[in-house]
Structure formats: C-alpha cells, structure tokens
Amino acid sequence: MESYHFLFPYERVPQGSRIVIYGAGKMGQAYLEQMKLTGYCKVMALADRNYAQYQNLVVPVISPEKIHDCSPDVVVIALRVQNHLKEFLSVLDAQGISQEKIICGEERQEISILVQSQNLWD
C-alpha cells in the first residue's frame, strides 16, 4: 500500500473550495495529485517562484505574486522545510490575502492503521 507523507490537509480545507497550492515541488504535486484523484477541491493553480520550470503540469503554475488574481477561497502552503515560511506569508500578506485563508500543510508521519503486525484471526 502506498503511503502518503504529503497527505493533503483535508481536515482544515472545506470540500469544494477553490484553492491555490503555494509550492510546486514534491509536496505541492502530491497535493495536486490527491485533488485530481478525489475531486475534493478545485485547484485553480500552483504558485512557485520557479514557476517556469513547472509548466508541464495539468494546472497553470504561476508566480506567487499572481495568487490574488486567482481569487482562491484557500491558499494551501505546500512547504516541506519551514525555512521559507515567513517569505511565503509576506508574499501573501502583500496581496491582501487574509490569514484565515492560509493553510500550512506539513509532512505527515507514516501511520499504518490498516496494517497489523499480527493476524487478527489467529
């Protein structure tokens, strides 16, 4: 069974939201894949400062300074290393995106709730 270290923060994002995923690396692409598989939210775009290198994705990849143009309900920050979080938040603040619309994703610990170490029927 495939494990998701980058599980979308379903519990914090209302279903049906129009979202922008801020970060187009492994975590952002994992979130995009989950949204495409489930249809849980509509991904308007991914945003990344290196947006030119991600133009082969199934949604537009834009400059972070253009997030506001997408009018998202929620911006999901897909950031594995928190070193750049202040930078991300200042870019969003400069666009007038309220903190209530910002969700920070995080790498999850592997949880094996479906796998038992011993057989239940023994």
KOLZAPA-40909 format. One record per residue (C-alpha): x, y, z. Coordinates in steps of 0.25 Angstrom, whole numbers, plus 5000, padded with zeros to 4 digits. Example, Ala and Ser with C-alpha at 12.3 -4.5 7.8 and 13.67 -1.06 7.14 Angstrom:
<sites>
504949825031;505549965029;
</sites>
This chain:
<sites>
500050005000;500550144996;500850235008;500550385007;501650465014;500950585008;499550565011;498650685007;498150755020;496650705017;496250735031;496650885030;496150915016;494650915013;494150825002;493950894989;494851004992;495551084980;497051064984;498351114980;499551024985;500751104988;501951014985;502050934972;503150834978;502850694982;501950734993;501150824984;501050724973;500550614983;499450714988;499050734973;499050584970;498150564982;497150674978;497150614963;496850474969;495850514979;495150644973;495150694987;495550834983;495750914970;497250944968;497251084961;498751084960;500051044967;500951164971;502451154971;503651254970;504251154960;502951144952;503551144939;504151004941;502750944945;502050984932;501750834929;500750814940;499250794938;498850934944;499551064942;500751094950;500851244953;501751344960;501451354975;501151504973;499951464964;499251374974;498251484977;497851484962;497251344964;496251394975;496551264983;495651224995;496851165002;498351164999;499051035003;500551055006;501250925002;502550945009;503450835014;504450915020;503951035029;505151125026;504351205015;503051215022;503251355026;503551395012;502351315007;501451385017;501951525014;501651504999;500251465002;500151585012;500651685001;499451634993;498451655004;498151505006;497651495020;498251395029;496851325030;497051275016;498451215018;498651075022;500051025024;500250875020;501250785027;501950655025;501250545032;501750435040;501450295033;500250235040;499950095038;498550085043;498149975033;499349885035;499449805047;500749735052;500049605055;498849535048;497449575054;496949435052;498049355059;
</sites>
